[in-house]
Amino acid sequence: MLETIGWVYLGIMIGFLLAVFIISLLGGNRQAELEQENLHLRWVIDELKQEIFRIENRPKPKPRKNRKR
């Protein structure tokens, strides 16, 4: 009886350790994807800021001169 409890306890411990290891591997991959997406979004934000700055700083168009008849 005591031997069976020991094997069950050992199986639970090994299963727990394997589960933690697998979850950490899968979570690390997801973390890398999120960091890559974060860098891409920062680049997009910077490009949009530059575009807004470029549009705001354009000189105003000069009015057309009236023709004399």
PAGU-824475 format. One line per 3 residues: number of its first residue (from 1); their letters; for each residue y, z, x of N, C-alpha, C, O, CB. Coordinates in steps of 0.1 Angstrom, whole numbers, plus 5000, padded with zeros to 4 digits. Glycine has a CB too. Layout:
NUM	A	Y/Z/X/Y/Z/X/Y/Z/X/Y/Z/X/Y/Z/X; ...
***
This chain:
1	MLE	4988/5000/5008/5000/5000/5000/5013/5000/5009/5022/4992/5006/5000/5012/4991; 5013/5009/5019/5025/5010/5027/5026/4997/5036/5037/4993/5039/5023/5022/5037; 5015/4991/5039/5015/4979/5047/5021/4967/5038/5029/4959/5044/5001/4975/5052
4	TIG	5018/4967/5026/5024/4956/5017/5039/4958/5015/5046/4948/5015/5017/4957/5003; 5043/4970/5014/5058/4973/5013/5065/4968/5026/5076/4963/5025/5060/4988/5010; 5059/4971/5037/5064/4966/5050/5066/4951/5051/5076/4946/5055/5056/4971/5061
7	WVY	5055/4944/5046/5056/4929/5047/5067/4924/5037/5074/4914/5040/5042/4923/5043; 5068/4930/5025/5078/4926/5016/5092/4928/5022/5100/4920/5021/5076/4934/5002; 5094/4940/5028/5106/4943/5034/5109/4933/5045/5121/4929/5046/5106/4958/5040
10	LGI	5100/4930/5053/5101/4920/5064/5105/4907/5058/5114/4900/5064/5089/4919/5073; 5098/4902/5048/5101/4890/5041/5116/4889/5036/5122/4879/5037/5091/4887/5030; 5120/4900/5030/5134/4901/5025/5144/4900/5036/5154/4892/5035/5136/4914/5017
13	MIG	5141/4906/5047/5151/4906/5058/5151/4892/5064/5162/4887/5067/5146/4916/5069; 5140/4886/5066/5140/4872/5072/5146/4862/5063/5154/4854/5067/5125/4868/5075; 5144/4863/5050/5150/4855/5040/5165/4856/5039/5172/4847/5038/5144/4857/5026
16	FLL	5169/4869/5040/5184/4872/5041/5190/4865/5053/5201/4859/5052/5187/4887/5040; 5184/4867/5064/5190/4861/5077/5190/4846/5076/5200/4840/5080/5182/4866/5089; 5180/4840/5071/5180/4825/5070/5190/4821/5060/5197/4810/5062/5166/4821/5066
19	AVF	5192/4828/5049/5202/4824/5039/5216/4825/5045/5224/4816/5043/5201/4833/5027; 5219/4835/5053/5232/4836/5059/5234/4825/5069/5245/4820/5070/5233/4850/5066; 5224/4822/5076/5225/4811/5086/5228/4798/5080/5237/4790/5084/5213/4811/5095
22	IIS	5221/4795/5069/5222/4782/5062/5236/4781/5056/5243/4771/5056/5211/4780/5052; 5240/4792/5049/5253/4792/5043/5265/4790/5053/5274/4783/5051/5255/4805/5035; 5263/4796/5065/5273/4795/5075/5274/4780/5080/5285/4775/5083/5271/4804/5087
25	LLG	5263/4774/5081/5263/4760/5086/5269/4751/5076/5277/4742/5079/5248/4755/5088; 5266/4753/5063/5272/4744/5052/5287/4747/5051/5295/4738/5048/5265/4747/5039; 5291/4760/5052/5305/4764/5051/5313/4759/5062/5325/4755/5060/5306/4779/5050
28	GNR	5307/4758/5074/5315/4753/5086/5318/4738/5084/5329/4734/5088/5307/4755/5098; 5309/4730/5078/5311/4716/5076/5322/4714/5066/5331/4706/5067/5298/4709/5071; 5322/4722/5055/5333/4722/5045/5346/4725/5051/5356/4720/5047/5329/4731/5033
31	QAE	5346/4735/5060/5359/4740/5066/5365/4728/5074/5377/4726/5074/5356/4752/5075; 5357/4721/5082/5362/4710/5090/5368/4699/5080/5378/4693/5084/5350/4704/5098; 5361/4696/5069/5366/4686/5060/5380/4691/5054/5389/4682/5053/5356/4684/5048
34	LEQ	5381/4703/5051/5394/4708/5045/5405/4708/5056/5416/4704/5052/5392/4723/5040; 5402/4711/5068/5412/4710/5079/5416/4695/5081/5428/4693/5083/5407/4716/5092; 5407/4686/5080/5410/4672/5082/5419/4667/5070/5429/4660/5072/5398/4663/5082
37	ENL	5416/4671/5058/5424/4668/5046/5438/4674/5047/5448/4667/5044/5417/4672/5034; 5439/4686/5052/5452/4693/5054/5460/4685/5064/5472/4683/5061/5450/4707/5059; 5455/4680/5075/5462/4673/5085/5467/4660/5079/5479/4655/5081/5454/4670/5097
40	HLR	5459/4653/5071/5463/4641/5064/5474/4643/5055/5484/4635/5054/5451/4634/5057; 5473/4653/5047/5484/4656/5037/5497/4660/5044/5508/4656/5039/5480/4668/5028; 5497/4667/5055/5509/4669/5063/5515/4657/5068/5527/4655/5068/5506/4679/5075
43	WVI	5507/4647/5072/5512/4634/5077/5519/4627/5066/5529/4621/5067/5501/4626/5083; 5513/4627/5054/5518/4620/5042/5532/4627/5039/5541/4619/5036/5509/4621/5030; 5533/4640/5039/5545/4647/5036/5556/4643/5046/5567/4640/5042/5543/4662/5036
46	DEL	5553/4642/5058/5563/4638/5069/5567/4624/5066/5579/4621/5068/5557/4640/5083; 5558/4615/5063/5562/4601/5061/5571/4600/5049/5581/4592/5049/5549/4592/5059; 5568/4607/5038/5576/4607/5026/5590/4612/5029/5600/4607/5024/5570/4614/5015
49	KQE	5591/4623/5037/5604/4629/5041/5612/4618/5048/5624/4617/5046/5602/4641/5049; 5606/4611/5057/5613/4601/5065/5618/4590/5056/5629/4585/5058/5604/4595/5076; 5610/4586/5046/5614/4575/5037/5626/4580/5028/5635/4572/5026/5602/4572/5028
52	IFR	5625/4592/5024/5637/4597/5016/5649/4598/5024/5660/4594/5019/5633/4612/5010; 5648/4602/5036/5660/4603/5045/5665/4589/5048/5678/4587/5048/5656/4610/5059; 5657/4579/5050/5661/4566/5052/5668/4560/5040/5678/4553/5041/5649/4557/5056
55	IEN	5663/4563/5028/5669/4558/5016/5683/4564/5013/5692/4558/5009/5660/4560/5004; 5684/4577/5016/5696/4584/5013/5707/4581/5023/5719/4581/5020/5694/4599/5014; 5704/4576/5035/5714/4573/5045/5717/4559/5046/5724/4555/5056/5709/4578/5058
58	RPK	5713/4551/5037/5717/4537/5037/5732/4536/5033/5737/4543/5025/5709/4528/5026; 5739/4526/5040/5753/4525/5036/5754/4519/5022/5746/4511/5017/5760/4516/5046; 5765/4522/5015/5767/4517/5002/5771/4502/5003/5777/4498/5012/5778/4525/4994
61	PKP	5766/4494/4993/5770/4480/4994/5785/4478/4992/5791/4485/4984/5762/4472/4984; 5790/4468/4999/5804/4465/4998/5806/4457/4986/5798/4448/4982/5809/4458/5011; 5817/4460/4979/5820/4452/4967/5824/4438/4971/5829/4435/4981/5831/4459/4958
64	RKN	5820/4429/4962/5824/4415/4964/5839/4412/4962/5845/4418/4953/5815/4405/4955; 5844/4404/4970/5858/4400/4969/5860/4390/4958/5851/4382/4955/5863/4394/4982; 5871/4392/4951/5874/4383/4940/5878/4370/4945/5885/4369/4956/5885/4389/4930
67	RKR	5874/4359/4939/5879/4346/4943/5893/4343/4938/5896/4346/4927/5869/4335/4938; 5900/4337/4946/5914/4333/4942/5913/4318/4937/5907/4310/4944/5924/4334/4953; 5919/4315/4926/5919/4301/4921/5931/4294/4923/5933/4282/4920/5916/4301/4907
***
